[in-house]
Amino acid sequence: MTGVAAQMCGDRKTVESLGYQVKPDGTIMQQEADEAGKNPRWVPFSKLGVRRVVLNDLSPAATFIAYNYNTPVDVKAFEKEAKRILKEVEEECGWMYETKHSDGQIGKINYTVWSDVFVCPECAGEVVFWKAAVDKEAGKINDEFPCPHCSAKLTKRNMDRSWVTKYDSAIKETIRQAKQVPVLINYSVGGKRFEKIPDEFDFALIEEIENSDISYWFPTERMMEGKETRRNDPIGITHVHHFYTKRNLSCFSSIFNRLKNPLMLCALLGGYTVGLKTARFLPLRWINKDTGPMKPHTAGTLYIPSLDGEQNWINIFTSRILASKRAQLQLQKKSCDTLISAHSTTSDEQLPDSVDYIFLDPPFGSNLNYSELNFLWESWLKVWTNNKPEAIENNVQGKGPNEYRQLMTACFKEAHRVLKPGRWMTVEFSNTKASVWNSIQTALNDAGFIIANVSALDKKQGSFKAVTTPTAVKQDLVISAYKPNGGFEKRFQEEATTEEGVWDFVRTHLEYLPVIKSHGVLLQMVPERDPRILFDQIIAYYIRNGYPVPISSQEFQIGLAQRFIERDGMYFLPEQVAEYDRKKMTKQVFQVKFFVSDEASAIQWLRQLLKEKPQTFQDLNPLFMQELGGWSKNEQQLDLRELLNQNFLCYDGKGEVTSQIHSYLSTNWPEMRNLAKDDPKLVAKAKDRWYVPDPNKEGDLEKLRERSLLKEFGEYKQAKKKLKVFRMEAVRAGFKKAWQERDYVTIIAVAEKIPNSVLEEDPKLLMWYDQAVTRMGSE
């Protein structure tokens, strides 16, 4: 679809349908509000014109689709050829989809429902799942149901299957498969639809088809090794042709072997999941008659349900041809500057650093086993995915999180190489496992990209939302990363060992970050502008380029405040802050909610709480206790006092009231206004309140905390057994110290003591560990 989108960039009507205006010279205008958020005006946004696109995928099936989406054909000739083929196939195979109406007329089958057959463990009688388990009036499948023979209470789990043994002439073997029988037929007569229970005519027709030979070639490959491809072995579905009923296989092969036009072949194969045994029949939809009762398949699997729907392949092909014709009418007049290739993205030697923009939609860990899911389709093409470089987590392929991360890194490195300096790459991400999210982030950083923005894609609203935590991956995410421009990279080589290199990085990075993120009337935080995240970016960039970080966290905080402008906990360049201030006048600032799951998030939660309102221990403790329900099972739980003592300051009633507390009290209590900072009333009100220290005083606290963390890390180094519960912040501090001392052995040794899931789900630990392994291998 990226290729189609690239072509549509040159279509005036399509661009205007998206809400843009197009001037006669091709300038695309978008609507923007003025500084007050009112009086919308049209400003230049882009230029009309087809984008030249390079489309690549590891899968031959995917590139076959891409070719046909992006290659115009003669629509009239296409339609003429399609009608000829349909006529021939109807004459040859139409009889296979015939049934008798109640008055003896011959009707055309739209679909047939097939049901699994089981055996009752009590009486050994056959139980047809459709008849015994489906409530036809409610459209519900009952979990428990009576045996039709002995009335014993049954479930799918406590029954064995009924089996059929037959000779498979295609592979010249006797096979044993789980028994299925037809139970419902939907058909048309005289333009109207009817339903019936299969009768003698239907069973005789099916038997005739089963006993006849198929005249054309069809694939008979053994399903490849894999989780999905071999999931149906226990029910005897072991080869490609077993995924079709004999009727649909005959019709499909008849159509397939007549096709010479690649687009027609794509139209046929594009609907192949509808005609497989994986197509699920949904009784509730059937009863309600509001939508079609067929679901092509359970997404991402090759699961064969207990009720599957066999659809008429002549009808399927007819509808696919019509859809292809409509699509081609859209593309017919478009210029197609498209290069399409099927190979691993780990190697794009044919491309120099000449690409303006990259969009990647990679595999997400173990979410979808693409090479397995495409095996049926690719068997018809006789070209299969080489899954050796497939970036995926798959036990059968021997690929876990580390292998997945390494392959993704190799892909991103090639993307980094071919992308022009200073240009962008967008990566779509959809997975609920934090370990996969961190693998993607780590791979991007290792490849040399810098992540500038992560947004959640709201597919219903067609909008993006800010993402504030690395595990907030319950919906599709869009990662925007850039390749630093050549000027910065050259300067960095000269400045890396100086503090100026840090500020050059920050200035360059802030230029790439979005100035605002909004959702409706809410102005959202841009997490990437948070000082802690900015410092994390600096550490990551320096470490991956082999340099020590020439500045401490405290020095960074002070320097950041001196050189840049702060708004709502975020930092901006001088030329950016005016835009933020304008937007803030017209919107409400959204407060980020932190969820406490470990020490780091607890500190963030306390920081946010105390920044808004300095409080006493007695005020904080009940609030803190309420947040502990989601504490990580591997994270050592800390006392609130310890967290406060190591990260915040408490006013003890001696000396002047600090500015943080004074500001809060004078704002919220009128009687506290205009009082001297040592006024007894103000002192009494401020006493014992905890507050966030300013950066100048935060350094001493950091040193105190680091000593405590390193002491604890020392105990982990000496531990002989695996660590089940530990202090994550201590491990992070220990890894950082060991890295500074080039003690890579310690990093690897301690990493092996903590659970793999913890290591994989923490981006900081993963960075130190990966870099330690890399350095150990090069020394």
PEHU-V26608 format. One record per residue. PHI is phi in degrees with one decimal (* if undefined). PSI is psi in degrees with one decimal (none if undefined). OMEGA is omega in radians with two decimals (* if undefined). Layout:
# PEHU-V26608
PHI,PSI,OMEGA
PHI,PSI,OMEGA
This chain:
# PEHU-V26608
*,-21.5,3.09
-61.6,-38.9,3.12
-64.9,-41.7,3.11
-63.3,-43.7,3.12
-60.8,-39.9,3.13
-62.3,-39.2,3.11
-68.7,-40.5,-3.08
-66.7,-17.4,3.08
-63.1,-15.4,3.11
-101.2,3.4,-3.11
-100.5,113.0,-3.06
-58.5,-46.7,-3.10
-62.6,-40.8,-3.14
-64.4,-44.6,-3.14
-63.7,-43.2,3.14
-66.3,-30.4,3.12
-67.5,-17.5,3.12
-87.8,3.0,3.08
99.6,6.8,3.11
-95.5,162.2,2.97
-107.5,145.9,3.13
-123.2,120.8,-3.14
-79.6,162.6,-3.11
-55.8,-31.4,-3.13
-83.6,4.4,3.10
93.6,0.1,3.11
-70.7,128.0,3.12
-92.9,127.7,-3.10
-110.0,139.5,3.03
-120.6,155.5,-3.06
-87.5,132.2,3.09
-135.1,147.8,3.09
-83.8,162.1,3.10
-79.2,-172.4,-3.05
-61.2,-27.0,-3.13
-89.5,2.6,-3.13
81.0,14.0,-3.12
-126.2,-173.7,3.07
47.0,69.0,-3.13
-59.5,143.0,3.14
-136.2,159.5,-3.13
-98.2,127.4,-3.12
-126.6,151.0,3.13
-59.4,137.8,-3.07
-125.3,-43.6,-3.08
-162.5,-171.7,3.12
-123.1,140.5,3.09
-69.5,138.3,3.11
156.3,145.5,3.12
-65.7,136.4,3.07
-91.7,134.3,3.09
-78.5,125.7,-2.94
-126.4,142.8,3.02
-108.3,118.0,-3.13
-108.3,125.5,-3.12
-138.5,142.5,3.05
-152.8,152.9,3.09
-72.2,-26.1,-3.03
-88.6,127.2,3.02
-60.6,-34.7,3.12
-62.6,-44.0,-3.12
-64.9,-42.7,-3.13
-72.2,-28.4,3.05
-64.2,-42.9,3.07
-62.2,-46.5,-3.11
-58.5,-41.9,3.13
-59.8,-46.0,-3.06
-74.9,-27.6,3.05
-71.1,-25.8,-2.97
-116.3,16.0,3.12
-124.3,105.6,3.14
-64.1,148.4,3.09
-129.3,169.0,3.03
-74.7,104.9,-3.01
-62.9,-39.8,-3.13
-64.2,-43.9,3.12
-66.1,-37.6,3.12
-61.4,-46.1,-3.11
-66.5,-39.4,3.14
-63.4,-45.0,3.14
-66.0,-38.8,3.14
-62.8,-42.5,3.14
-64.9,-37.9,3.12
-62.4,-45.9,-3.12
-65.4,-43.2,3.14
-61.4,-39.0,3.13
-63.5,-45.2,-3.13
-64.8,-42.8,-3.11
-68.2,-38.2,3.09
-60.8,-42.7,3.14
-65.5,-35.5,-3.08
-85.3,-39.3,-2.99
-116.2,-5.5,-3.07
-56.9,-35.2,-3.12
-61.4,-24.3,-3.11
-69.4,-20.4,-3.11
-110.3,31.4,3.12
-100.3,150.4,3.04
-150.2,163.9,-3.11
-99.0,131.6,3.03
-76.1,169.8,-3.10
-61.4,-26.2,-3.14
-96.7,8.0,3.10
94.6,-10.3,3.09
-64.0,152.5,3.10
-89.8,124.7,3.10
-108.8,166.0,3.12
-103.8,125.5,-3.13
-70.5,130.7,3.01
-89.8,-46.7,3.04
-157.4,156.4,3.07
-123.6,132.7,3.10
-93.4,128.3,3.10
-109.7,140.7,-3.09
-121.6,143.0,2.99
-65.2,153.1,3.07
-121.7,131.0,-3.13
-117.3,177.9,3.12
-123.6,128.5,3.13
-66.9,129.0,-3.14
-71.1,-15.0,-3.10
-91.4,-47.2,-3.05
-114.9,-4.6,3.13
66.9,14.9,3.08
-79.4,150.5,3.13
-74.4,137.4,-3.13
-120.3,110.9,3.06
-79.5,118.0,-3.01
-55.4,-43.6,-3.14
-58.5,-44.5,-3.08
-73.3,-37.3,-3.01
-89.2,-36.0,-2.95
-103.9,-20.3,-3.03
-94.2,124.2,3.03
-83.4,103.2,-3.01
-67.9,-24.8,-3.12
-81.3,-38.0,-3.11
-93.2,-12.2,-3.08
67.3,33.6,-3.05
-118.0,142.5,3.03
-97.0,117.2,-3.11
-77.8,137.3,3.07
-70.4,-34.6,3.14
-125.3,138.5,-3.07
-154.3,156.7,-3.11
-83.1,148.9,3.02
-67.7,133.1,-3.13
-69.3,-11.9,-3.10
-101.3,-46.3,-3.04
-120.7,0.4,3.11
67.3,12.4,3.07
-63.8,146.2,3.11
-74.5,126.4,-3.05
-124.2,153.7,2.92
-137.1,163.8,3.11
-59.4,-35.1,-3.07
-67.2,-33.3,-3.06
-95.5,12.8,3.09
-114.8,147.8,2.96
-90.5,159.4,3.10
-79.9,157.6,2.93
-92.3,144.0,-3.01
-122.7,153.8,2.99
-125.4,140.6,3.09
-115.0,129.2,-3.10
-150.2,165.6,3.13
-92.4,126.2,3.11
-98.2,101.3,-3.07
-67.7,-23.5,-3.11
-66.3,-36.3,3.13
-113.4,3.3,3.08
56.4,47.2,3.12
-140.1,152.1,2.98
-85.1,128.3,-3.07
-121.1,158.0,3.11
-123.9,119.1,-3.08
-127.7,153.2,3.06
-62.6,137.9,-3.06
-77.8,135.8,3.00
-131.3,148.1,3.11
-133.6,148.9,3.07
-73.1,136.8,-3.08
-126.2,-17.7,-3.10
-152.9,136.8,3.10
-124.8,128.9,3.02
-105.9,125.6,-3.03
-143.6,168.4,-3.11
-123.4,138.0,3.04
-139.1,125.9,3.10
59.5,33.1,3.10
81.9,0.7,3.11
-113.2,152.2,-3.13
-98.1,143.8,3.10
-139.4,167.7,3.07
-133.0,151.9,-3.12
-154.4,158.2,2.96
-85.1,135.1,-3.12
-52.4,138.1,3.14
-116.9,-168.6,-3.08
-59.1,-39.0,3.13
-59.0,-44.4,-3.09
-68.5,-43.0,3.13
-66.3,-36.9,3.11
-66.3,-39.2,3.12
-63.8,-45.5,-3.14
-62.6,-40.8,3.13
-64.7,-39.6,3.12
-62.3,-43.2,3.12
-64.3,-43.3,-3.13
-61.1,-33.5,-3.07
-89.7,-3.7,-3.13
-96.4,155.8,3.11
-87.4,150.5,3.05
-89.9,128.4,-2.99
-80.2,-12.4,-3.00
-119.6,165.6,3.10
-69.5,144.3,2.98
-149.9,153.1,-3.08
-71.9,139.9,3.14
-127.2,20.9,-3.08
-60.9,144.4,2.96
-65.5,136.0,3.11
-59.2,136.1,-3.08
-63.6,159.3,3.05
-60.0,132.6,3.13
169.3,166.0,-3.13
-68.2,-48.5,-3.12
-81.9,-42.4,-3.06
-66.3,-24.9,3.13
-108.7,8.9,-3.09
-67.8,-24.2,-3.10
-97.5,5.1,3.08
-54.2,-41.4,-3.11
-61.3,-20.1,3.11
-106.5,13.2,3.03
85.7,7.9,3.08
-92.6,91.6,-2.95
-115.9,-18.4,-3.08
-124.8,162.5,-3.05
-55.0,-46.5,-3.04
-69.8,-13.9,3.11
-71.3,-15.5,-3.12
-80.3,0.2,3.13
-120.0,147.7,2.90
-69.3,158.1,-3.14
-59.2,-37.5,3.14
-62.9,-49.9,-3.11
-69.9,-33.3,3.09
-65.1,-40.5,3.12
-62.5,-47.2,-3.11
-68.3,-43.8,-3.12
-60.2,-46.2,-3.11
-68.0,-31.9,3.09
-64.1,-44.1,3.09
-66.9,-49.4,-3.04
-55.8,-44.3,-3.05
-77.3,-4.5,3.05
-96.1,-13.6,-3.01
-81.2,128.4,3.04
-114.9,-26.3,-3.12
-82.8,123.4,-3.12
-58.2,-33.9,-3.13
-66.2,-38.9,3.09
-65.5,-38.9,3.10
-62.9,-40.0,3.10
-64.9,-39.9,3.11
-62.4,-40.3,3.13
-66.7,-51.8,-3.08
-70.1,-27.3,3.12
-63.2,-21.1,3.12
-107.6,15.4,-2.99
-66.1,-30.8,-3.11
-66.7,-26.3,3.13
-67.5,-31.3,-3.06
-96.8,10.3,3.14
-92.8,167.1,3.05
-70.2,-10.2,3.10
-76.3,-10.6,3.13
-65.9,126.3,-3.04
-99.1,133.4,3.04
-92.2,127.9,-3.06
-109.6,104.9,-3.08
-57.3,-36.2,-3.10
-64.6,-43.4,3.08
-64.5,-37.0,3.14
-62.4,-42.8,3.14
-68.8,-46.2,-3.07
-72.5,-26.3,3.14
55.7,26.4,3.14
-89.3,-33.8,3.08
-135.8,169.5,3.13
-60.1,141.4,-3.09
-79.2,-1.8,-3.09
-101.3,133.9,2.97
-113.1,121.3,-3.01
-49.0,-41.9,3.12
-173.5,165.9,3.02
-76.9,118.0,-2.98
-51.2,131.4,3.04
78.8,10.9,-3.12
-137.2,168.8,2.97
-114.0,30.9,-3.11
-65.9,132.4,3.07
-102.6,116.5,-3.04
-77.7,169.5,3.11
-74.2,-19.9,3.03
-125.8,105.2,3.14
-117.0,155.2,-3.06
-109.9,122.9,3.09
-96.1,110.0,-3.09
-96.8,155.7,-3.12
-69.6,115.1,-3.04
-69.6,-26.2,3.09
-66.6,-40.7,3.09
-65.5,-42.2,-3.13
-59.9,-48.1,-3.10
-64.8,-38.0,3.11
-60.0,-46.5,-3.13
-67.8,-35.8,3.12
-67.2,-38.0,3.11
-63.8,-42.5,3.12
-62.8,-41.3,3.12
-64.7,-40.9,3.13
-65.5,-37.9,3.12
-62.8,-45.4,3.13
-60.6,-42.3,-3.14
-64.8,-40.8,-3.11
-68.4,-32.1,3.08
-63.0,-31.0,3.08
-71.6,-37.1,-3.00
-94.5,-9.3,-2.94
-56.0,-37.2,-3.06
-99.9,8.7,-3.09
-87.3,146.8,3.00
-80.6,137.7,-3.05
-116.5,81.3,3.05
-87.8,77.0,-2.99
-129.9,132.3,3.01
-111.5,122.0,-3.07
-118.2,134.4,-3.07
-145.9,149.4,3.08
-118.6,97.3,3.07
-162.7,174.5,-3.13
-73.1,137.5,3.10
-72.2,-6.3,3.07
-71.0,-10.4,-3.11
-145.8,102.8,3.11
-120.4,53.4,-3.02
-58.9,-27.4,-3.06
-72.2,-9.8,-3.11
-107.9,129.2,2.97
-83.6,-172.9,3.10
-79.2,77.4,-2.98
-130.4,6.6,-3.04
-94.5,133.9,-3.11
-83.6,-30.9,-3.05
-157.5,143.7,3.13
-127.2,133.9,2.98
-117.1,123.9,-3.14
-121.6,133.1,3.05
-122.6,80.5,-2.97
-81.7,167.6,2.98
-63.6,146.7,-3.09
-110.1,85.5,3.10
61.2,-120.8,-3.12
-105.1,14.6,-3.09
-54.0,-54.8,-3.08
-133.4,128.9,3.10
-92.4,83.2,-2.96
-60.1,-44.7,-3.10
-62.6,-31.7,3.10
-74.6,-45.7,-3.09
-66.5,-27.6,-3.14
-88.9,-3.1,-3.03
-61.3,-40.5,-3.14
-62.9,-48.3,3.14
-61.7,-50.2,-3.05
-67.3,-21.6,3.07
-66.6,-31.2,3.05
-72.2,-33.9,3.11
-77.9,-17.8,-3.10
65.6,24.0,3.05
-135.7,124.1,-3.03
-115.7,154.7,3.09
-64.3,132.1,2.97
-81.9,103.9,-3.01
-86.8,4.3,3.10
-60.9,-45.7,3.10
-91.7,13.4,-3.12
-68.7,122.3,-3.11
-80.8,100.0,-3.03
-161.6,156.5,2.95
-98.1,117.3,-3.05
-153.7,115.7,-3.09
-61.4,-37.4,-3.11
-64.8,-37.6,3.11
-82.7,-2.5,-3.13
71.1,31.9,-3.10
-117.3,117.9,3.06
-108.0,-163.3,-3.13
-58.0,-39.2,-3.12
-65.8,-45.5,-3.14
-64.8,-39.4,3.10
-61.1,-46.3,-3.12
-63.8,-40.0,3.14
-64.5,-42.1,3.12
-67.8,-40.0,3.10
-65.1,-38.1,3.10
-61.9,-44.0,3.13
-61.6,-40.3,3.11
-65.3,-45.5,-3.13
-66.5,-32.7,3.11
-64.5,-40.2,3.08
-66.8,-39.6,3.09
-61.5,-41.0,3.12
-63.7,-38.6,-3.11
-67.2,-42.8,-3.04
-82.9,-16.4,-3.13
-78.3,140.0,3.08
-67.0,146.4,3.10
-57.7,139.4,3.11
82.5,1.6,-3.11
-100.0,172.3,-2.95
-109.0,152.7,2.94
-128.9,136.7,3.06
-109.6,131.3,3.11
-121.1,122.1,3.05
-87.0,142.7,-3.06
-138.9,135.5,3.10
-148.1,99.4,3.12
-164.5,145.8,-3.13
-97.4,4.3,3.13
-96.4,122.9,-3.14
-63.1,-30.3,-3.12
-63.7,-38.3,3.13
-70.7,-41.1,3.08
-56.9,-46.2,-3.13
-68.0,-33.4,3.08
-62.6,-42.3,3.11
-63.1,-46.7,-3.14
-62.8,-44.9,-3.14
-62.6,-43.3,-3.14
-63.1,-40.9,3.11
-61.3,-46.5,-3.13
-66.6,-41.8,3.13
-62.8,-30.5,-3.13
-77.4,-12.2,3.13
107.4,-1.4,3.10
-79.2,155.0,3.03
-119.5,123.4,-3.11
-77.4,123.8,-3.10
-105.5,-22.4,-3.05
-162.5,137.4,3.02
-128.1,122.0,-3.14
-127.9,149.9,3.05
-89.4,131.3,-3.14
-88.8,114.3,3.08
-90.1,99.1,-3.03
-67.9,-28.7,3.13
-71.9,-41.7,-3.10
-90.1,-14.1,-3.10
66.4,35.3,-3.08
-134.1,176.0,-3.14
-117.3,144.7,3.09
-122.4,148.1,3.11
-67.2,145.2,3.08
-115.4,129.6,-3.02
-110.4,-13.5,-3.13
-131.6,147.7,-3.10
-66.9,-13.5,-3.14
-105.5,8.2,3.13
-82.8,70.0,-3.01
-123.5,37.9,3.13
-80.7,-3.6,3.11
-141.9,174.1,-3.12
-64.6,136.6,3.10
-112.8,151.1,3.05
-119.8,116.2,-3.12
-100.4,124.0,3.07
-106.3,119.8,-3.12
-130.3,150.1,-3.12
-125.4,156.0,3.02
-94.6,119.3,-3.11
-52.8,143.8,-3.13
-70.4,157.6,-3.06
-58.7,-34.0,-3.13
-62.9,-44.4,3.14
-65.6,-45.3,-3.09
-61.0,-37.4,3.11
-67.8,-43.2,3.12
-64.1,-37.6,-3.10
-61.8,-37.9,3.13
-60.0,-31.8,-3.11
-86.9,-28.6,-3.01
-106.4,-1.8,-2.95
-55.9,-33.5,-3.08
-89.8,2.6,-3.12
-114.7,162.8,3.12
-67.0,-27.9,-3.14
-62.3,-30.2,3.08
-61.5,-35.9,3.11
-63.8,-48.0,-3.06
-72.9,-29.1,3.03
-64.4,-42.2,3.10
-61.3,-47.0,-3.10
-61.9,-46.0,-3.14
-60.0,-46.1,-3.13
-63.9,-42.6,-3.10
-67.0,-42.3,-3.14
-62.0,-30.7,3.11
-62.2,-33.9,-3.08
-83.8,-20.1,-3.05
-76.3,145.6,3.06
-62.8,137.9,-3.13
-73.3,-40.6,-3.14
-135.0,154.0,2.92
-132.6,129.8,-3.13
-134.4,153.7,3.06
-137.8,102.6,-3.05
66.4,-127.4,-3.12
-88.5,-1.1,-3.09
-94.1,133.0,3.03
-94.4,114.0,-3.03
-91.3,156.6,3.09
-70.9,142.4,3.00
-97.1,98.1,-3.00
-55.8,-33.7,-3.09
-65.2,-14.4,3.12
-93.6,-1.6,3.08
-66.8,135.0,-3.08
-58.6,-34.8,3.14
-68.6,-38.8,3.12
-71.8,-35.6,3.06
-60.6,-41.9,3.14
-68.5,-37.0,3.06
-60.5,-40.0,3.11
-62.8,-41.1,3.13
-63.4,-47.5,3.13
-57.1,-48.0,-3.11
-60.9,-43.8,-3.10
-66.9,-42.7,-3.14
-66.3,-46.5,-3.10
-61.4,-44.8,-3.08
-70.7,-19.8,3.07
-97.1,5.1,3.02
81.4,23.3,-3.13
-117.7,146.9,3.00
-74.3,148.6,3.13
-76.4,119.8,-3.01
-84.2,20.8,-3.04
-153.2,144.6,3.12
-87.2,168.4,3.12
-61.2,-41.9,-3.14
-64.2,-45.8,3.13
-62.0,-36.7,3.12
-64.9,-44.6,-3.13
-61.3,-43.0,-3.14
-66.7,-46.9,-3.13
-63.9,-35.2,3.14
-63.4,-45.1,-3.13
-66.1,-29.9,-3.12
-77.0,-32.7,-2.98
-101.4,-21.9,-3.05
-129.7,173.3,-3.03
-108.5,131.3,-3.09
-100.2,136.6,3.02
-141.3,121.8,3.04
52.7,40.1,3.09
80.5,8.8,3.13
-122.1,154.1,-3.12
-114.1,141.7,-3.06
-133.1,158.2,2.92
-75.1,154.6,-3.13
-54.0,-39.6,-3.11
-75.3,-11.6,3.13
-94.0,-31.1,-2.98
-65.2,-29.4,3.13
-63.4,-40.8,3.12
-64.3,-41.4,3.13
-63.6,-43.8,-3.13
-62.5,-38.4,3.13
-63.4,-45.6,-3.12
-67.0,-35.2,-3.11
-65.2,-29.0,3.14
-66.5,-24.7,-3.06
-107.6,-1.7,-3.08
-134.6,162.6,3.05
-91.6,141.8,3.13
-82.4,125.9,-3.13
-85.2,128.5,3.12
-89.4,125.8,3.14
-73.1,135.9,3.11
-99.2,121.4,3.11
-94.1,135.8,3.09
-102.8,125.1,-3.05
-82.7,117.9,3.11
-133.0,-12.6,-3.14
-160.5,-175.0,-3.09
-61.9,-44.3,-3.09
-62.1,-45.3,-3.13
-70.7,-29.8,3.08
-65.3,-40.2,3.11
-64.7,-43.0,3.10
-61.2,-43.0,-3.14
-62.2,-45.4,3.12
-65.4,-40.5,-3.14
-60.0,-45.9,3.13
-63.8,-42.1,-3.10
-64.8,-47.0,-3.06
-76.9,-25.0,3.10
-68.1,-37.6,3.12
-77.9,-35.7,-3.02
-153.6,100.4,3.03
-57.9,132.3,-3.03
-137.0,163.6,3.08
-85.8,165.9,3.10
-58.6,-40.6,-3.12
-62.6,-33.4,3.09
-73.4,-39.8,-3.03
-75.9,-37.5,-2.96
-58.0,-48.2,3.13
-63.6,-34.9,3.09
-65.7,-41.6,-3.13
-64.3,-43.0,-3.12
-61.7,-33.6,3.13
-69.0,-22.1,-3.07
-89.1,-3.8,-2.98
-85.5,0.2,-3.09
-63.5,-28.3,-3.10
-102.1,20.2,-3.09
-63.0,135.2,-3.11
-62.8,140.1,-3.08
-68.2,-24.0,-3.13
-91.8,-10.0,-3.06
-90.7,127.9,3.09
-65.2,127.2,-3.10
-82.1,129.7,-3.08
-104.5,151.7,3.05
-72.4,144.1,-3.14
-57.5,-38.8,-3.13
-61.4,-39.5,-3.14
-65.0,-41.9,3.10
-62.2,-42.7,-3.13
-67.0,-46.0,-3.09
-62.7,-33.3,-3.06
-90.3,-11.2,-3.02
-131.3,-14.3,-3.06
-137.5,172.3,3.14
-116.5,151.8,3.13
-121.1,130.8,3.10
-79.8,119.5,-3.04
-93.2,5.5,3.11
89.7,1.8,3.12
-104.1,133.9,-3.14
79.2,-170.4,-3.10
-71.5,149.2,3.06
-68.1,134.7,-3.10
-65.1,154.9,-3.08
-62.3,-33.9,-3.13
-62.3,-45.3,-3.12
-74.1,-40.9,-3.13
-59.4,-42.8,-3.14
-62.3,-43.2,-3.13
-65.2,-46.7,-3.07
-66.7,-42.4,-3.10
-70.6,-24.9,3.11
-76.8,-36.7,-3.00
-101.5,-15.4,3.10
-125.8,107.9,-3.11
-54.7,-35.1,-3.10
-70.1,-12.4,-3.14
-93.2,-3.8,-3.10
-77.5,150.4,3.08
61.6,20.1,3.06
-93.5,147.4,3.05
-64.4,152.7,-3.07
-67.9,-14.0,3.09
-108.7,14.1,3.11
-61.7,133.2,-3.10
-55.5,-37.5,3.14
-64.6,-43.8,-3.14
-66.8,-41.6,-3.14
-61.8,-43.9,-3.12
-63.0,-39.9,-3.14
-71.1,-30.2,-3.06
-88.3,-20.5,-3.01
-56.6,136.3,3.07
72.4,11.3,3.08
-85.8,135.4,3.06
-89.1,145.8,-3.10
-148.0,165.5,3.13
-82.8,122.3,-3.12
-71.5,155.0,3.05
-76.8,160.1,-3.04
-54.2,-32.2,-3.11
-64.6,-30.2,-3.12
-99.4,-9.1,-3.07
-72.7,-24.4,-3.09
-60.6,-43.1,-3.14
-64.0,-39.3,3.09
-63.3,-41.0,-3.14
-62.0,-41.4,3.13
-64.0,-42.1,3.11
-62.3,-44.8,-3.12
-66.9,-41.1,-3.12
-62.6,-39.1,3.11
-60.7,-42.6,3.13
-64.9,-42.0,-3.12
-66.9,-42.6,-3.12
-68.2,-32.5,3.07
-62.7,-42.5,3.13
-68.3,-38.3,3.12
-62.2,-35.7,3.10
-58.9,-35.5,3.10
-68.1,-35.7,3.12
-67.2,-36.0,3.11
-62.2,-37.6,-3.08
-82.5,-16.6,-3.08
-60.8,138.9,-3.12
-92.7,-23.3,-3.07
-106.3,171.7,3.05
-63.9,144.9,3.12
-90.3,122.1,3.12
-96.5,-43.0,3.10
-126.1,128.0,-3.06
-155.9,173.2,-3.12
-97.8,108.1,-3.05
-59.5,-39.3,-3.14
-63.5,-31.4,3.09
-67.7,-39.8,3.11
-65.4,-42.2,3.13
-62.4,-46.0,-3.14
-63.7,-40.0,3.14
-66.2,-41.1,3.11
-63.6,-41.3,-3.14
-63.0,-44.7,3.14
-64.5,-44.1,3.14
-62.6,-37.1,3.12
-64.5,-44.5,3.13
-59.5,-32.2,-3.13
-92.5,6.2,-3.10
57.4,30.6,3.13
-92.8,71.4,-3.07
-69.4,-27.3,-3.14
-61.3,-42.2,-3.14
-64.1,-42.6,3.13
-59.0,-47.7,-3.11
-66.9,-40.3,-3.10
-64.4,-44.9,3.14
-70.6,-36.4,3.12
-59.5,-34.5,-3.14
-73.7,-13.2,3.14
-90.3,-17.2,-3.11
-99.1,154.1,-3.12
-57.3,140.9,3.14
-57.1,-38.6,-3.10
-61.7,-36.3,3.13
-68.4,-44.6,-3.14
-61.9,-44.1,-3.06
-71.8,-24.5,-3.08
-95.5,-0.8,3.13
-113.4,109.6,-3.05
-62.3,-32.8,-3.13
-70.5,-48.5,3.11
-60.5,-41.5,-3.13
-62.2,-39.0,3.12
-63.9,-49.8,-3.13
-60.8,-43.2,-3.10
-65.1,-49.4,-3.13
-59.3,-43.3,-3.13
-68.0,-36.1,3.10
-64.1,-43.5,3.11
-62.0,-42.4,3.13
-63.1,-45.8,-3.12
-66.4,-38.9,3.12
-61.5,-37.4,-3.11
-72.3,-22.7,-3.09
-98.2,-3.2,-3.11
-107.5,none,*
